[in-house]
Amino acid sequence: MAEISVPDGSWTFDSEILRIVPGGDSDVHELRKTLGELEIPLAAISAASFEPSRKGGNLQLRLRPGADPLTDVVSGRLSGSVDPYRLAVPKGRTGAAEYLADEVRTHLMLDQVPSGPCETFLLPGPTVPVSASAGDGTVSFDGERIRLEWSVFAKSIKEEAGPQTFPLEDVEGVEWAPQTGIGYGRLRFRLRGGAPAVSPEKDLHCLSWGVQRYGGSTALVAAAVLARLSHRPEEPPALPPPAQPDERQRRLAALEDHDALVRRLAELGDLHRSGVLTDEEFSSAKRSLLRRMEL
């Protein structure tokens, strides 16, 4: 087993599962604390590395596309201390970090884990209910319904419309982006048949922020919704129409039926000659078989 424990958190790897526990220090980001402990199967990992720096370095984990709803929804836009798959390692602990990264890489090679996309999520995503506040409101998700409530910083169009609540089944997709430059950070829900998207601060299905870089823990709400969107039961596929035999198969089947009837007719003749069947019984059975041969 390989493990490392530092103020930023602890990582433990047992050749099958990598367990990540965030540290309790005040400088550990809110998102990581809210997300809590993670258990990452080896099959979800694409790479592990230790990146040295002047103060020690960082242990960095990369996950396969499609393995983790949080990784997919943020698309690499969680960086630095907010990244739950990054561990800040001080000097004196770099050897343990390098060893853990080597162990993960070795088992990825031994198990021949592909680096390509996963067909289904291998991590369940954040637990529900989950909520977050940022910028112009608060978003909450209980696993079935999403609710947006506006704060005093919301534009008048949102204040006048009031809180928005909609079921998960009406959601077609979810978008998340941090605040960059003069652009707003956003958590937007795309509804089926909804109106074209407008600017985040005016979109009734969008939480927006202009000061907080990452919008608190809004990315966790986005990931929880994405995880459950991907696991909604699909309609069962329509059954294919029964296969129609081709002409050759149909003729072969007809010939087989004809031969069987001829054999049966010969058997009836033998039974009649041996006295088992009377003349009347033989004639009746013969007529019945001949009618079947004409069909």
PyMOL commands that set and color helices and strands:
alter all, ss='L'
color gray80, all
select helices_A, chain A and resi 30-35+42-44+69-74+80-82+94-110+156-161+168-170+200-202+218-230+247-273+279-294
alter helices_A, ss='H'
color red, helices_A
select strands_A, chain A and resi 2-6+9-13+17-22+38-41+45-53+56-63+86-90+130-134+137-141+145-150+164-167+171-177+185-191+206-209
alter strands_A, ss='S'
color yellow, strands_A
deselect
rebuild
show_as cartoon
